[in-house]
Amino acid sequence: MAKNWKTKLIHSDAKIPKGFRSLSVGVQRGSTVLFPDAASVKDDWDQYEVGYTYGLYGTPTTLELAARICELEGGFRTLITPGGQCAISLINLALLKAGDHVLIPESVYTPNRKFAAQVLRRFGVEVGFYAPEGGAGIQTLFRENTRMVWCESPGSITMEVQDVPAIAEVAHRAGAMVVMDNTWSAGVYFDAFAHGVDVTMQAITKYVGGHSDLLLGSITTREETAWRRLGATQQLVGCAASPDDCSLALRGLKTLAVRLKAIEDATLTLARWLSERPEIERVLHPALPSCPGHEFWKRDFRGSTGVFSIVFQPRFSKAQVQGFVDKLELFEIGYSWAGVTSLAVAYDFHATRGRPEYGHRIVRLNIGLEDVDDLKADLRVALDSLG
């Protein structure tokens, strides 16, 4: 059939050579997926079972990333979401219902806390918070309708390492599932499934991406039932991950091991040095004995990463602590972490229920890939300026 040039813009007969192979996974974008005939048309999210059906449920680029994350975490299957917070929300929406009770550590990532308090409660889910150091002792907080326990180890900002196996044992005995935010370990330094977790998530935005230029999350399940509930909910909520971001994450995976090693070494050097500074009351790094739950880190983790916090001595005012952060030159000020650039953010826990009484004295640091001696010099100048 002869075609007008305008039709050829859409239905082209142009040919290119076949057989191209590359070290990089191709970026495959698309909303519409083509079927070979009318009888083959399906609208099913499980593309592992029925083949590709719609771009919302993932292109080959998305599923390649999911498969590789699943392989690293040792799970049944992985879903990719547009961000870490989306992964958290999807887990809650898919696995909880009105009348259920969920337990969340006080140290949890703040948006997770807010979603539970402001959204889950609005839909009839009962929400309780527990001390992250509680371990098996959280059993006293269980109710007949407790269906889920969240863990985040170490905790956001205050860095408490949890006794996850003990929590998992009491949760499973009560018929509740255990869900864990495993972002700090990049999904590789803590084997969540080996320690009793049923569903794990991480912000791929962080260490897997590694360069502060993408937003993605992952959810990995131990078994098929939870994965099917999550996939069916993701289909209806409609949260699709960008294949372009997935391709960046696939690139990031290739250098994850060498980045983590360099970051771990530099971070431990700086954390130990800071612990000896007179301005610092306490260093909250899981690999140091001064961190709550350090014994669980030694028992359960294979390594450490680049995020930790420092607590200043009580004599320093809020203005002085903020001045310390402002004085830093190599440490930028910004949320998120795990990129190649070092970051520093000051917090104030005076009005936050259930958190340690550090007040305005706590600063979270993210160590990047700058020269460790340069970072130490930058910190020294800022500390010396405090007087």
C-alpha positions as CSV (number, residue, x, y, z in Angstrom):
1,M,0.0,0.0,0.0
2,A,1.4,3.4,-1.0
3,K,1.4,5.9,1.8
4,N,1.3,9.6,2.0
5,W,4.4,11.2,3.6
6,K,2.2,12.3,6.5
7,T,1.2,8.7,7.2
8,K,4.8,7.6,7.0
9,L,5.6,9.9,10.0
10,I,3.6,7.4,12.1
11,H,3.7,4.1,10.1
12,S,7.2,4.1,8.7
13,D,8.7,1.4,6.5
14,A,12.3,2.5,7.3
15,K,14.7,-0.3,8.2
16,I,17.9,-0.3,10.3
17,P,20.5,-3.0,10.9
18,K,19.6,-5.6,13.6
19,G,21.9,-7.2,16.2
20,F,22.9,-4.1,18.2
21,R,24.3,-5.1,21.6
22,S,25.4,-2.8,24.4
23,L,26.6,-3.0,28.0
24,S,23.7,-0.7,29.0
25,V,20.1,-1.7,29.3
26,G,18.0,0.1,26.7
27,V,15.6,2.8,27.8
28,Q,12.2,1.6,26.6
29,R,9.4,4.2,27.0
30,G,5.8,3.7,26.1
31,S,2.2,3.9,27.3
32,T,0.5,1.9,24.6
33,V,1.7,-1.7,24.3
34,L,0.9,-3.4,21.0
35,F,-0.9,-6.8,20.8
36,P,-0.5,-9.3,17.9
37,D,-4.3,-9.7,17.4
38,A,-7.7,-8.9,18.9
39,A,-7.9,-12.1,21.0
40,S,-4.6,-11.3,22.8
41,V,-5.8,-8.0,24.3
42,K,-5.6,-8.1,28.1
43,D,-5.6,-5.5,30.9
44,D,-3.6,-7.4,33.5
45,W,-0.8,-5.8,35.6
46,D,1.0,-9.1,36.1
47,Q,3.2,-8.9,33.0
48,Y,5.4,-11.8,34.2
49,E,2.4,-14.0,33.6
50,V,0.6,-12.5,30.6
51,G,3.3,-10.5,28.8
52,Y,3.4,-6.8,28.3
53,T,0.0,-5.1,28.4
54,Y,0.3,-1.4,29.3
55,G,3.1,1.0,30.0
56,L,1.7,1.8,33.4
57,Y,2.7,-1.6,34.7
58,G,6.3,-1.3,33.5
59,T,8.3,-1.4,30.4
60,P,11.3,-3.8,30.0
61,T,13.5,-1.1,31.5
62,T,11.4,-1.0,34.7
63,L,11.1,-4.7,35.0
64,E,14.9,-5.1,34.5
65,L,15.5,-2.8,37.5
66,A,12.9,-4.6,39.5
67,A,14.5,-8.0,38.8
68,R,17.9,-6.8,39.7
69,I,16.8,-5.2,43.0
70,C,14.9,-8.5,43.8
71,E,18.0,-10.5,43.1
72,L,20.1,-8.4,45.5
73,E,17.5,-8.5,48.3
74,G,16.8,-12.2,47.8
75,G,13.0,-11.8,47.6
76,F,10.1,-13.3,45.6
77,R,9.5,-10.3,43.4
78,T,9.9,-6.5,43.3
79,L,7.7,-3.6,42.3
80,I,9.2,-0.2,41.3
81,T,7.4,3.0,42.4
82,P,8.0,6.7,41.5
83,G,9.6,7.4,44.9
84,G,10.4,6.0,48.3
85,Q,7.4,7.7,49.9
86,C,5.2,6.2,47.2
87,A,6.5,2.8,48.1
88,I,5.6,3.4,51.8
89,S,2.1,4.6,50.9
90,L,1.5,1.8,48.5
91,I,2.5,-0.8,51.2
92,N,0.1,0.7,53.7
93,L,-2.8,1.0,51.2
94,A,-2.4,-2.5,49.8
95,L,-1.8,-4.4,53.0
96,L,-4.0,-2.6,55.6
97,K,-7.8,-2.1,55.8
98,A,-10.3,-0.3,58.0
99,G,-10.3,-1.8,61.5
100,D,-6.6,-3.0,61.3
101,H,-4.0,-1.8,63.7
102,V,-0.4,-0.9,62.7
103,L,2.6,-0.3,64.9
104,I,5.3,2.2,63.7
105,P,8.6,3.1,65.4
106,E,8.9,6.7,66.8
107,S,12.1,7.0,64.9
108,V,10.5,6.4,61.5
109,Y,10.9,8.7,58.4
110,T,8.7,11.7,59.1
111,P,6.5,11.4,55.9
112,N,5.8,7.7,56.9
113,R,4.6,8.9,60.3
114,K,2.5,11.7,58.7
115,F,0.9,9.3,56.2
116,A,-0.2,7.0,59.0
117,A,-1.5,9.7,61.3
118,Q,-3.2,11.8,58.6
119,V,-4.3,9.3,56.0
120,L,-4.5,5.9,57.5
121,R,-6.4,7.1,60.5
122,R,-8.8,8.9,58.2
123,F,-9.6,5.6,56.5
124,G,-10.2,3.8,59.8
125,V,-6.8,2.2,60.4
126,E,-5.7,2.4,64.1
127,V,-2.1,3.7,64.4
128,G,0.2,3.2,67.3
129,F,3.8,4.2,67.8
130,Y,6.5,2.3,69.7
131,A,10.0,3.0,71.0
132,P,12.5,1.8,68.4
133,E,14.6,0.2,71.1
134,G,11.6,-1.9,72.3
135,G,12.5,-5.2,70.7
136,A,10.4,-8.0,71.8
137,G,8.9,-5.7,74.5
138,I,6.6,-4.2,71.9
139,Q,4.5,-7.3,72.4
140,T,2.6,-5.3,75.1
141,L,1.4,-2.9,72.5
142,F,-0.2,-5.6,70.3
143,R,-4.0,-5.8,69.9
144,E,-6.2,-8.5,68.5
145,N,-6.4,-6.5,65.3
146,T,-2.6,-5.7,64.9
147,R,-1.8,-6.6,61.3
148,M,1.5,-4.9,60.6
149,V,4.6,-3.7,62.3
150,W,6.9,-1.2,60.6
151,C,10.7,-1.2,61.2
152,E,13.3,1.3,60.1
153,S,16.8,0.4,61.2
154,P,18.7,2.6,61.8
155,G,16.0,5.2,62.4
156,S,15.8,8.5,60.6
157,I,18.1,11.1,62.1
158,T,18.4,9.6,65.6
159,M,19.9,6.3,64.1
160,E,18.5,3.7,66.6
161,V,19.3,0.2,65.4
162,Q,16.4,-2.1,66.0
163,D,16.3,-5.8,67.2
164,V,14.4,-6.8,64.0
165,P,14.5,-10.6,64.6
166,A,13.0,-10.1,68.0
167,I,10.3,-7.8,66.7
168,A,9.6,-10.2,63.8
169,E,9.2,-13.2,66.2
170,V,6.6,-11.5,68.3
171,A,4.8,-10.0,65.3
172,H,4.5,-13.4,63.5
173,R,3.3,-15.1,66.7
174,A,0.5,-12.5,66.8
175,G,-0.3,-13.0,63.1
176,A,1.1,-9.6,62.0
177,M,3.5,-9.0,59.1
178,V,6.7,-7.1,59.4
179,V,7.6,-4.3,56.9
180,M,10.9,-2.6,56.8
181,D,12.4,0.6,55.3
182,N,15.9,-0.8,54.4
183,T,17.2,2.3,52.6
184,W,20.1,3.0,54.9
185,S,21.7,-0.4,54.1
186,A,21.0,0.0,50.3
187,G,19.3,-3.3,50.6
188,V,22.6,-5.1,50.7
189,Y,24.2,-4.5,54.2
190,F,21.1,-5.8,56.0
191,D,19.5,-9.0,54.8
192,A,15.9,-8.2,55.8
193,F,14.3,-11.5,54.8
194,A,16.9,-13.5,56.6
195,H,16.0,-11.6,59.8
196,G,12.3,-12.2,59.6
197,V,10.9,-9.3,57.5
198,D,8.0,-10.0,55.2
199,V,8.1,-6.9,52.9
200,T,11.0,-4.5,52.5
201,M,11.2,-1.2,50.7
202,Q,13.9,1.3,49.9
203,A,14.2,4.7,48.3
204,I,16.1,3.9,45.1
205,T,16.5,7.7,45.0
206,K,19.3,7.1,47.5
207,Y,22.3,4.7,47.2
208,V,21.1,2.8,44.1
209,G,20.6,6.0,42.1
210,G,23.6,7.5,43.9
211,H,23.8,10.9,42.1
212,S,20.9,12.9,43.5
213,D,19.2,13.1,40.1
214,L,16.3,10.6,40.2
215,L,13.3,9.7,42.3
216,L,12.3,6.0,42.6
217,G,11.3,3.5,45.2
218,S,11.2,-0.3,45.4
219,I,9.0,-2.8,47.3
220,T,10.2,-6.4,47.6
221,T,8.2,-9.2,49.1
222,R,9.2,-12.5,50.7
223,E,6.3,-14.4,49.1
224,E,3.7,-14.2,46.3
225,T,0.5,-13.3,48.2
226,A,1.8,-9.9,49.4
227,W,3.2,-9.2,46.0
228,R,-0.1,-9.8,44.3
229,R,-2.0,-7.5,46.7
230,L,0.6,-4.8,46.1
231,G,0.6,-5.2,42.3
232,A,-3.2,-5.1,42.1
233,T,-3.3,-2.0,44.3
234,Q,-0.5,-0.3,42.2
235,Q,-2.5,-0.9,39.1
236,L,-5.5,0.9,40.5
237,V,-3.6,3.7,42.2
238,G,-1.8,4.3,39.0
239,C,1.7,5.1,40.3
240,A,4.0,4.4,37.3
241,A,7.8,4.8,37.5
242,S,9.7,6.6,34.7
243,P,11.8,4.3,32.4
244,D,14.3,7.1,32.2
245,D,14.8,7.2,36.0
246,C,14.9,3.4,36.0
247,S,17.8,3.5,33.4
248,L,19.7,5.9,35.7
249,A,19.1,3.5,38.6
250,L,20.4,0.6,36.5
251,R,23.5,2.6,35.8
252,G,23.9,3.4,39.5
253,L,23.8,-0.3,40.4
254,K,27.0,-0.9,38.4
255,T,29.0,1.3,40.7
256,L,27.1,0.7,44.0
257,A,29.7,-1.6,45.5
258,V,32.7,0.7,44.9
259,R,30.7,3.8,46.1
260,L,29.5,2.1,49.2
261,K,33.0,1.0,50.1
262,A,34.5,4.4,49.6
263,I,31.7,6.1,51.5
264,E,31.9,3.6,54.4
265,D,35.6,4.1,54.9
266,A,35.4,7.9,54.8
267,T,32.4,8.0,57.1
268,L,33.9,5.8,59.7
269,T,37.1,8.0,59.7
270,L,35.0,11.1,60.2
271,A,32.6,9.7,62.7
272,R,35.5,8.4,64.9
273,W,37.3,11.8,64.6
274,L,34.1,13.7,65.5
275,S,33.6,11.5,68.6
276,E,36.9,12.9,70.0
277,R,36.0,16.6,69.5
278,P,35.1,18.4,72.7
279,E,32.1,20.2,71.0
280,I,30.4,16.8,70.4
281,E,28.4,15.1,73.1
282,R,27.6,12.0,71.1
283,V,28.1,10.5,67.6
284,L,25.1,8.5,66.4
285,H,26.7,6.1,63.9
286,P,25.5,2.5,64.1
287,A,29.1,1.2,63.9
288,L,30.1,3.1,67.0
289,P,29.3,2.0,70.6
290,S,27.8,5.4,71.3
291,C,24.8,4.7,69.0
292,P,21.7,3.1,70.5
293,G,21.4,-0.5,69.3
294,H,25.1,-0.8,68.3
295,E,25.1,-4.4,69.4
296,F,22.3,-5.2,66.9
297,W,24.3,-3.6,64.1
298,K,27.3,-5.7,65.0
299,R,25.2,-8.9,65.0
300,D,23.0,-8.3,62.0
301,F,24.7,-5.9,59.5
302,R,27.4,-6.6,57.0
303,G,28.6,-3.0,56.7
304,S,27.7,0.6,57.2
305,T,26.9,3.6,54.9
306,G,27.4,7.3,54.9
307,V,24.5,8.8,57.0
308,F,24.9,9.5,60.7
309,S,24.2,12.3,63.2
310,I,26.1,14.3,65.8
311,V,24.8,15.7,69.0
312,F,26.4,18.9,70.2
313,Q,27.2,19.6,73.9
314,P,24.3,21.3,75.8
315,R,26.2,24.6,76.0
316,F,25.6,25.4,72.4
317,S,22.5,27.4,71.3
318,K,20.3,26.8,68.4
319,A,21.9,29.7,66.6
320,Q,25.4,28.3,67.2
321,V,24.4,24.9,65.8
322,Q,22.9,26.4,62.8
323,G,26.0,28.6,62.4
324,F,28.1,25.5,62.4
325,V,26.1,24.2,59.4
326,D,26.3,27.5,57.6
327,K,30.0,27.7,58.1
328,L,30.6,24.4,56.2
329,E,31.8,24.9,52.7
330,L,32.0,21.4,51.2
331,F,28.9,20.1,53.0
332,E,25.8,21.4,51.2
333,I,22.4,21.9,53.0
334,G,19.6,19.8,51.6
335,Y,17.3,16.9,52.1
336,S,17.8,13.4,50.8
337,W,21.2,11.8,51.0
338,A,23.4,9.0,49.6
339,G,24.7,11.0,46.6
340,V,28.3,11.9,45.8
341,T,28.0,15.3,47.6
342,S,28.3,15.6,51.4
343,L,25.3,17.2,53.1
344,A,24.5,18.6,56.6
345,V,21.0,19.4,58.0
346,A,20.2,20.7,61.5
347,Y,17.1,19.5,63.3
348,D,15.1,20.4,66.4
349,F,13.3,17.7,68.3
350,H,11.8,19.8,71.1
351,A,8.2,19.5,69.9
352,T,8.4,16.0,68.5
353,R,6.7,13.3,70.6
354,G,8.7,10.2,71.3
355,R,12.1,11.3,70.1
356,P,15.2,11.6,72.3
357,E,15.7,15.0,74.1
358,Y,18.4,16.2,71.8
359,G,16.5,19.4,71.1
360,H,18.2,21.7,68.6
361,R,21.6,20.1,69.1
362,I,21.4,17.3,66.5
363,V,22.9,17.6,63.0
364,R,22.6,14.8,60.4
365,L,25.5,14.4,58.0
366,N,25.7,12.6,54.7
367,I,29.2,11.8,53.6
368,G,29.9,11.8,49.8
369,L,32.9,11.1,47.7
370,E,35.0,14.1,48.4
371,D,38.5,13.6,49.8
372,V,38.2,12.7,53.4
373,D,40.9,15.0,54.6
374,D,39.2,17.9,52.9
375,L,35.9,17.0,54.6
376,K,37.7,16.8,58.0
377,A,39.3,20.2,57.4
378,D,35.9,21.7,56.6
379,L,34.4,20.2,59.7
380,R,37.3,21.4,61.8
381,V,37.0,25.0,60.7
382,A,33.2,25.0,61.4
383,L,33.7,23.4,64.8
384,D,36.6,25.8,65.8
385,S,34.3,28.8,64.9
386,L,32.0,27.8,67.7
387,G,34.5,29.0,70.3
